[in-house]
C-alpha cells in the first residue's frame, strides 16, 4: 500500500518531485519492498534532499516487479546508488544493483549488523559498506554519511568548478562591456565641443 501512495505523491511524468527541482546531484536510493523501515527511510531521505542541494530518486516499481526503463534511467543519471539491507534482498533490489554495477556506479550499502550486507555473492570493488542501525540512525545522519562519499565530493567539486568558470566568464563579459561603454563616452563629441570650435 505504501508503494502505491508513494507513487501517486512523488511521481509525475516519470520523475520524482525532488528531481524536478534544479538539484545539482542525483542519488538513487533502493529499498526492499515490504521493509517498512527501508521505505520510510528512503522517503525521508527524499524529503531531506532539497535541504542539501541534491535529488533522491527512488525506483519506479508501480504495477510491476520487473526493472522498468524509468528506473534504469534514474540509476544511470545518479552519481551514487544507495541501498538498505535490513532483511534478505529482494529480486527487485538485486536487479537494480546489477544494473548499477553494470554502469560502473558505486553501490553504497547501509546494512544492519544483525542481518548483514546480503551481497556476499558480489565481489565487486564498487560496493561500499556502511553500518546502519535503523533504530538509532536518523535520516539526517544517513544523508550526511552519504554526502561524505568520495563520488559525491568529487561531483560537487566538478559542479563548483563549472559554476566558477561560468561566473568568471560573465564577470569578464560585464567588465568588457563597461570598458567599451567608457571608451565610447570619451570618443563621442559633446555639445560643448561644437561651441568651442
C-alpha positions in Angstrom: 0.0 0.0 0.0 2.8 2.4 0.8 4.3 1.9 -2.6 1.0 3.0 -4.3 0.7 6.1 -2.1 4.3 7.0 -2.6 4.0 6.6 -6.4 1.0 9.0 -6.5 2.6 11.5 -4.2 6.1 11.7 -5.5 5.9 10.8 -9.2 4.6 12.7 -12.2 5.8 12.1 -15.7 8.2 9.5 -14.6 10.2 11.9 -12.3 10.3 12.4 -8.6 9.1 15.8 -7.3 12.5 16.4 -5.9 14.1 15.6 -9.3 12.1 18.3 -10.9 13.8 20.9 -8.7 17.1 22.0 -10.2 19.1 19.9 -7.8 22.8 19.6 -8.6 23.4 16.0 -7.8 21.2 12.9 -8.1 21.4 9.9 -5.8 19.4 6.7 -6.4 18.1 5.1 -3.2 16.8 1.5 -3.4 14.9 -0.4 -0.7 13.3 -3.8 -0.3 9.5 -3.8 -0.9 7.7 -4.6 2.3 10.5 -3.5 4.5 8.7 -0.6 6.2 11.9 0.9 7.8 13.7 0.9 4.5 10.8 2.5 2.6 10.2 5.2 5.3 13.9 6.0 5.4 14.1 6.3 1.6 11.1 8.6 1.6 12.5 10.8 4.4 15.8 11.0 2.6 13.9 12.2 -0.5 12.2 14.8 1.6 15.5 16.0 3.2 17.4 16.1 -0.2 16.3 19.5 -1.1 17.8 21.0 2.0 21.2 19.5 1.0 21.0 20.5 -2.7 20.6 17.0 -4.0 17.8 15.0 -5.5 17.0 11.5 -4.3 15.4 9.3 -7.0 13.5 6.2 -5.9 12.7 3.1 -8.0 9.6 3.1 -10.1 8.0 -0.2 -9.2 4.4 0.7 -9.5 2.4 -2.1 -11.2 5.3 -4.5 -11.9 8.1 -6.5 -10.3 10.4 -6.0 -13.4 13.1 -3.4 -13.7 11.4 -0.5 -15.6 13.3 1.6 -18.1 12.4 4.7 -16.0 14.2 3.1 -13.0 17.2 2.2 -15.3 17.4 5.9 -16.4 17.2 7.1 -12.8 20.1 4.8 -11.9 22.1 6.0 -14.9 21.5 9.7 -14.1 22.7 9.2 -10.5 26.1 9.9 -9.1 25.7 7.2 -6.4 23.5 4.1 -5.8 22.4 3.7 -2.2 20.6 0.7 -0.8 19.5 -0.7 2.6 19.9 -4.2 3.9 17.7 -4.8 6.9 16.3 -8.1 5.5 17.0 -10.5 2.7 17.5 -8.6 -0.5 14.5 -8.8 -2.9 14.9 -9.7 -6.6 13.9 -6.2 -7.5 16.8 -4.7 -5.5 19.2 -7.3 -6.9 18.2 -6.3 -10.5 18.7 -2.6 -9.6 22.1 -3.4 -8.0 23.2 -5.4 -11.0 22.2 -2.6 -13.4 24.1 0.0 -11.3 27.2 -2.2 -11.2 27.0 -2.8 -15.0 27.1 1.0 -15.4 30.1 1.3 -13.2 28.2 3.0 -10.4 29.4 2.7 -6.8 26.8 1.0 -4.6 26.7 2.1 -1.0 25.1 -0.5 1.2 23.7 0.6 4.6 23.4 -2.7 6.5 22.1 -3.8 9.8 24.8 -5.9 11.6 22.2 -8.4 12.7 21.3 -9.0 9.1 24.5 -8.4 7.2 25.1 -6.9 3.8 23.3 -9.7 1.8 25.7 -9.1 -1.0 28.1 -12.0 -0.4 27.7 -13.2 -4.0 29.0 -9.9 -5.3 32.8 -9.4 -5.4 32.8 -6.0 -6.9 35.2 -3.2 -5.8 32.4 -0.7 -6.5 30.5 -1.9 -3.4 30.9 0.4 -0.4 29.7 -0.5 3.1 28.3 1.5 6.0 26.9 0.0 9.2 23.4 1.2 9.9 21.2 0.8 13.0 17.6 1.5 11.9 16.6 2.2 15.5 19.4 4.8 16.2 20.4 6.3 12.9 18.2 9.2 11.7 17.7 10.1 8.1 19.8 13.2 8.7 22.8 11.2 9.8 22.3 8.8 6.9 22.2 11.8 4.5 25.4 13.3 6.0 27.1 9.9 5.6 26.0 9.6 2.0 27.3 13.1 1.2 30.7 12.3 2.6 31.2 9.6 0.0 34.1 10.2 -2.5 31.8 10.3 -5.5 29.6 13.0 -4.1 32.6 15.1 -3.0 34.2 14.8 -6.5 30.9 15.6 -8.3 30.3 18.6 -6.1 33.8 19.9 -6.8 33.3 19.5 -10.6 30.0 21.4 -10.4 31.6 24.1 -8.3 34.4 24.4 -10.8 31.9 24.7 -13.7 29.9 27.3 -11.9 33.1 29.3 -11.1 34.1 29.2 -14.8 30.6 30.5 -15.8 30.8 33.2 -13.2 34.2 34.2 -14.4 33.0 34.4 -18.0 30.0 36.5 -17.0 32.2 38.9 -15.0 34.7 39.1 -17.8 32.0 40.0 -20.3 30.5 42.5 -17.9 33.9 44.3 -17.4 34.4 44.3 -21.2 31.1 45.9 -21.8 31.8 48.6 -19.1 35.2 49.4 -20.7 33.6 49.6 -24.1 30.9 51.9 -22.8 33.6 54.1 -21.1 35.6 54.4 -24.3 32.6 55.2 -26.3 31.7 58.1 -24.0 35.2 59.6 -24.3 35.2 59.5 -28.1 31.8 60.9 -28.7 31.7 64.7 -29.3 29.8 66.7 -26.7 27.6 69.7 -27.2 30.3 72.0 -25.7 32.9 70.7 -28.1 31.0 72.1 -31.1 30.6 75.5 -29.5 34.3 75.8 -28.8 35.3 75.5 -32.5 
